[in-house]
């Protein structure tokens, strides 16, 4: 689910909090050594996201925020901000030539450059949280 988060909207915040949980408190974020990534360059997106990308030849940036039950991918288009809420059980990530996030029939691919390398520890933290959350849905023991 992608929503416009340029301005604060109580209904949008409630929907996001119900889907992926509330944001971490200040002290919890410090204890986890950060819950947000640095910005990364978006190399390509699915057709569902073409409307939220810059149409001119500007560089598109995005960052990722960790939540209790999922992640938020924040994409900036000019002065507007859009957020894509993804629960962990729908999240699929791939590390090929860059880094890709797939969920809900859409995807965002990040360019393999210096900015992605700066987020290596964050991506490892995201992967660990995804694995930890998948244990809640194990069918075989």
N, C-alpha and C positions, 0 to 999 in steps of 0.2 A: 504494500500500500504506500503510494507516494503522495505526500501532502505538502501544500505550501505553508512554510513555517516562517515567512518573513515577519509577520506580526503575530503576537501572542493571541491564541484562540483557546478558550477553556475546553471547548468540545473536542478540538483536535488533540490537545494535551491529554484529555481523558481517554480518548481512543488509543493513543500511542501507549499510555501507561497501562491500559488493560491488556494490550497485545504483547508488549515486551517488558513490562514492569517499569517502575519509576526510576529516575536517574539516581546514581549513587550519591550519598551525602559527601560533604567535603572531607570528613575524616576517613570515610570508607575509600574515597578516591586516593587519598594519600597512602592508606594502608596497602592498597592494590598497586601502588606506584604508577598511577595514572589510568584513566579510563577512556582517553581519547587519543586518536592518532594525529600525527602531523598531516599537513595537506599532501595529497598525491595527485599526480596528473592523470586525468581520465583519457584513455586512448580511444575507447569505443564503448558504445552502449547499445542496448536492444532498441527496437523500434518504439516500444512503449515509453522510452525516455528521451526520444528525439525532441520533444516539445520543451523539455527542461534544460536543454543544452544550448550553449551560445551558437547562434546561427552564423555569425561572422567568424573570421579565422582567429578568434581568441583562444587561449589555452583554457580548458575546463579543469577545475580543481574540485576535489571532494575529500572529505575526511570521514572517519568512522568513530562512533561513540559506542562504548559497551554499556549494556543494561543487564539486569538480572536474568531475563528470559530471552534476550535477543540483542540485536545491534541496530543502530541507526546510521544510515549512510547519508551524510549531509552533502548536497550538491549546490553550488552557487551559480546563478545565472544573472550576471550583471548585479543589480541591487537586490534581487530576489533570492530567497533561500528555500530549498526543497529538501525534504527528509523522506527517506525510504525506510520504513520499519520492517525488520525481518526477524521473526522468531528463530531461535536456534534450530528447531526441528525442521525448518524449511531451508536453512542455510547450507549452501554447497560452495566450497572455495577450491580453486585450482591454482597451482603455481606452475605455470609453463613459461612462456616468454612474457613475463610480467606477473600480475596477480589478478584473478578474476573472482567475482562474487556472483553467484547465480541463486535465484529464488523467485518463486511465484511467476515463472515463465519469463522473467526478465534477467538481464545481466548488466554488470558494469565491469569493464576491464581497465586496469591501471597500468600505465607505462612502466617498463623496466628501466629505471634510471636511478639517480642519486637519491631522490625523494623516497622511492620505494625501499631502498636499502636502509635509509634512516629509520624506517618503520619496522624493521625486521623483528625486534623484540616485541613490538605491539602485535604483529601478526602471529607470532608464536603464542602470545597470551590469548589471543582470540581463538586459535586452534585448540588450546588447552581447555578453554571454557566450553567450546563446542563439544569436545570429547566428554568432558565432565557432565554436560547436560544430556548427551546421548545415552549415558548410563541410566537415566531415569526412564528411558523408553526401550530398554533391552527386552527382547522377547525370549531369549535363551539364556540360561544361567549355567 
